[in-house]
Each structure stands twice: as structure tokens, then as C-alpha cells.
Amino acid sequence: MFRFKVLALFGCINLLFIMSALLAPISFAGRDYAWPQAAVLILIQGLVALAMLYAARQKFAGADIADKAYPAVLVAYVLWLCMMWRWLSL
């Protein structure tokens, strides 16, 4: 149950990060993480963050789908990190 609480917190932190990036661009390695420059990355990060919150909520509701969604959400986040790393290296 602790891992799902951490997952929910991490999903909320990601959503807050997206909101701050939409309000003011965040610079990574000389690139701005903002809507015009990284729209696809922001959309994917938002979807993964919402999936994190969904998996945590399903676990709190007692659904079995949460145990299957947890690894999928972690893999999706790792794939997003790889896409972010590739975007920063260009």
C-alpha cells in the first residue's frame, strides 16, 4: 500500500511540474521545457501522471487492476524519461 501512496504523490508532483512548466518555461541543458518547444513530451508526461493517479486510486478502492497497472505505469514513466533524455541530447 505504501508504494501506491508514493505513486499517487509522484503523480501529483508531475502534474504540478507540468503546470509550472506551462506558466513559466523551465530550462534543461539550454532547452526550454515549455508548451511550444516540448508539447509532445508535456502531453505524454501528463498522461503518465494521470495513469499513476488512476492506479493509486484503484488500489485505494480495492480493485485488482491496480496491481497490473503499477508495473505498466512504471515502464511508461521510464520510457518518458528515455524520450526526455533523447530530447535533451539533440
ChimeraX commands (.cxc) that place a marker at each C-alpha (Angstrom):
marker #1 position 0.00,0.00,0.00 radius 0.5
marker #1 position 2.94,2.32,0.68 radius 0.5
marker #1 position 4.14,2.10,-2.91 radius 0.5
marker #1 position 0.74,3.27,-4.15 radius 0.5
marker #1 position 0.82,6.26,-1.81 radius 0.5
marker #1 position 4.25,7.13,-3.21 radius 0.5
marker #1 position 2.89,6.61,-6.72 radius 0.5
marker #1 position 0.00,9.00,-6.05 radius 0.5
marker #1 position 2.35,11.59,-4.59 radius 0.5
marker #1 position 4.73,11.25,-7.55 radius 0.5
marker #1 position 1.80,11.65,-9.97 radius 0.5
marker #1 position 0.71,14.84,-8.21 radius 0.5
marker #1 position 4.27,16.18,-8.28 radius 0.5
marker #1 position 4.44,15.50,-12.02 radius 0.5
marker #1 position 1.17,17.35,-12.60 radius 0.5
marker #1 position 2.42,20.31,-10.56 radius 0.5
marker #1 position 5.64,20.28,-12.57 radius 0.5
marker #1 position 3.64,20.38,-15.80 radius 0.5
marker #1 position 1.57,23.29,-14.52 radius 0.5
marker #1 position 4.71,25.22,-13.57 radius 0.5
marker #1 position 6.24,24.49,-16.99 radius 0.5
marker #1 position 3.13,25.82,-18.68 radius 0.5
marker #1 position 3.22,29.03,-16.64 radius 0.5
marker #1 position 6.95,29.69,-16.98 radius 0.5
marker #1 position 9.40,27.72,-19.14 radius 0.5
marker #1 position 11.86,25.54,-17.26 radius 0.5
marker #1 position 15.35,25.33,-18.73 radius 0.5
marker #1 position 17.16,21.98,-19.02 radius 0.5
marker #1 position 20.62,21.90,-20.62 radius 0.5
marker #1 position 19.90,25.08,-22.54 radius 0.5
marker #1 position 16.48,23.92,-23.78 radius 0.5
marker #1 position 13.19,25.32,-22.61 radius 0.5
marker #1 position 10.65,22.81,-21.33 radius 0.5
marker #1 position 7.52,24.70,-22.33 radius 0.5
marker #1 position 4.45,24.17,-24.49 radius 0.5
marker #1 position 5.77,25.35,-27.88 radius 0.5
marker #1 position 9.12,23.57,-27.59 radius 0.5
marker #1 position 8.12,20.29,-25.91 radius 0.5
marker #1 position 4.39,19.88,-26.41 radius 0.5
marker #1 position 4.51,16.13,-27.06 radius 0.5
marker #1 position 6.70,15.48,-24.01 radius 0.5
marker #1 position 4.37,17.52,-21.81 radius 0.5
marker #1 position 1.32,15.65,-23.12 radius 0.5
marker #1 position 2.93,12.26,-22.54 radius 0.5
marker #1 position 4.11,13.28,-19.07 radius 0.5
marker #1 position 0.57,14.38,-18.26 radius 0.5
marker #1 position -0.91,11.09,-19.44 radius 0.5
marker #1 position 1.60,9.07,-17.45 radius 0.5
marker #1 position 0.96,11.20,-14.34 radius 0.5
marker #1 position -2.78,10.65,-14.71 radius 0.5
marker #1 position -2.17,6.92,-15.11 radius 0.5
marker #1 position -0.18,6.99,-11.86 radius 0.5
marker #1 position -3.07,8.64,-10.06 radius 0.5
marker #1 position -5.54,6.18,-11.61 radius 0.5
marker #1 position -3.52,3.15,-10.50 radius 0.5
marker #1 position -3.20,4.52,-6.97 radius 0.5
marker #1 position -6.89,5.35,-6.77 radius 0.5
marker #1 position -7.85,1.88,-7.96 radius 0.5
marker #1 position -5.66,0.33,-5.27 radius 0.5
marker #1 position -7.26,2.50,-2.60 radius 0.5
marker #1 position -10.65,1.37,-3.92 radius 0.5
marker #1 position -9.56,-2.27,-3.61 radius 0.5
marker #1 position -9.55,-3.11,-7.33 radius 0.5
marker #1 position -7.24,-5.82,-8.62 radius 0.5
marker #1 position -6.41,-3.83,-11.76 radius 0.5
marker #1 position -4.05,-1.65,-9.70 radius 0.5
marker #1 position -1.56,-4.48,-9.24 radius 0.5
marker #1 position -1.44,-4.91,-13.02 radius 0.5
marker #1 position -1.34,-1.20,-13.78 radius 0.5
marker #1 position 1.53,-0.47,-11.38 radius 0.5
marker #1 position 4.31,-2.08,-13.47 radius 0.5
marker #1 position 2.83,-0.65,-16.67 radius 0.5
marker #1 position 2.88,2.86,-15.23 radius 0.5
marker #1 position 6.48,2.46,-14.10 radius 0.5
marker #1 position 7.55,1.27,-17.55 radius 0.5
marker #1 position 5.66,4.16,-19.15 radius 0.5
marker #1 position 7.48,6.62,-16.90 radius 0.5
marker #1 position 10.86,5.08,-17.74 radius 0.5
marker #1 position 10.03,5.36,-21.44 radius 0.5
marker #1 position 9.10,9.02,-20.93 radius 0.5
marker #1 position 12.44,9.56,-19.18 radius 0.5
marker #1 position 14.22,7.99,-22.16 radius 0.5
marker #1 position 12.34,10.31,-24.52 radius 0.5
marker #1 position 13.27,13.27,-22.34 radius 0.5
marker #1 position 16.91,12.22,-22.35 radius 0.5
marker #1 position 16.84,11.93,-26.15 radius 0.5
marker #1 position 15.20,15.35,-26.45 radius 0.5
marker #1 position 17.89,16.89,-24.26 radius 0.5
marker #1 position 20.71,15.27,-26.25 radius 0.5
marker #1 position 19.60,16.75,-29.61 radius 0.5
marker link #1:1,2 radius 0.2
marker link #1:2,3 radius 0.2
marker link #1:3,4 radius 0.2
marker link #1:4,5 radius 0.2
marker link #1:5,6 radius 0.2
marker link #1:6,7 radius 0.2
marker link #1:7,8 radius 0.2
marker link #1:8,9 radius 0.2
marker link #1:9,10 radius 0.2
marker link #1:10,11 radius 0.2
marker link #1:11,12 radius 0.2
marker link #1:12,13 radius 0.2
marker link #1:13,14 radius 0.2
marker link #1:14,15 radius 0.2
marker link #1:15,16 radius 0.2
marker link #1:16,17 radius 0.2
marker link #1:17,18 radius 0.2
marker link #1:18,19 radius 0.2
marker link #1:19,20 radius 0.2
marker link #1:20,21 radius 0.2
marker link #1:21,22 radius 0.2
marker link #1:22,23 radius 0.2
marker link #1:23,24 radius 0.2
marker link #1:24,25 radius 0.2
marker link #1:25,26 radius 0.2
marker link #1:26,27 radius 0.2
marker link #1:27,28 radius 0.2
marker link #1:28,29 radius 0.2
marker link #1:29,30 radius 0.2
marker link #1:30,31 radius 0.2
marker link #1:31,32 radius 0.2
marker link #1:32,33 radius 0.2
marker link #1:33,34 radius 0.2
marker link #1:34,35 radius 0.2
marker link #1:35,36 radius 0.2
marker link #1:36,37 radius 0.2
marker link #1:37,38 radius 0.2
marker link #1:38,39 radius 0.2
marker link #1:39,40 radius 0.2
marker link #1:40,41 radius 0.2
marker link #1:41,42 radius 0.2
marker link #1:42,43 radius 0.2
marker link #1:43,44 radius 0.2
marker link #1:44,45 radius 0.2
marker link #1:45,46 radius 0.2
marker link #1:46,47 radius 0.2
marker link #1:47,48 radius 0.2
marker link #1:48,49 radius 0.2
marker link #1:49,50 radius 0.2
marker link #1:50,51 radius 0.2
marker link #1:51,52 radius 0.2
marker link #1:52,53 radius 0.2
marker link #1:53,54 radius 0.2
marker link #1:54,55 radius 0.2
marker link #1:55,56 radius 0.2
marker link #1:56,57 radius 0.2
marker link #1:57,58 radius 0.2
marker link #1:58,59 radius 0.2
marker link #1:59,60 radius 0.2
marker link #1:60,61 radius 0.2
marker link #1:61,62 radius 0.2
marker link #1:62,63 radius 0.2
marker link #1:63,64 radius 0.2
marker link #1:64,65 radius 0.2
marker link #1:65,66 radius 0.2
marker link #1:66,67 radius 0.2
marker link #1:67,68 radius 0.2
marker link #1:68,69 radius 0.2
marker link #1:69,70 radius 0.2
marker link #1:70,71 radius 0.2
marker link #1:71,72 radius 0.2
marker link #1:72,73 radius 0.2
marker link #1:73,74 radius 0.2
marker link #1:74,75 radius 0.2
marker link #1:75,76 radius 0.2
marker link #1:76,77 radius 0.2
marker link #1:77,78 radius 0.2
marker link #1:78,79 radius 0.2
marker link #1:79,80 radius 0.2
marker link #1:80,81 radius 0.2
marker link #1:81,82 radius 0.2
marker link #1:82,83 radius 0.2
marker link #1:83,84 radius 0.2
marker link #1:84,85 radius 0.2
marker link #1:85,86 radius 0.2
marker link #1:86,87 radius 0.2
marker link #1:87,88 radius 0.2
marker link #1:88,89 radius 0.2
marker link #1:89,90 radius 0.2
view
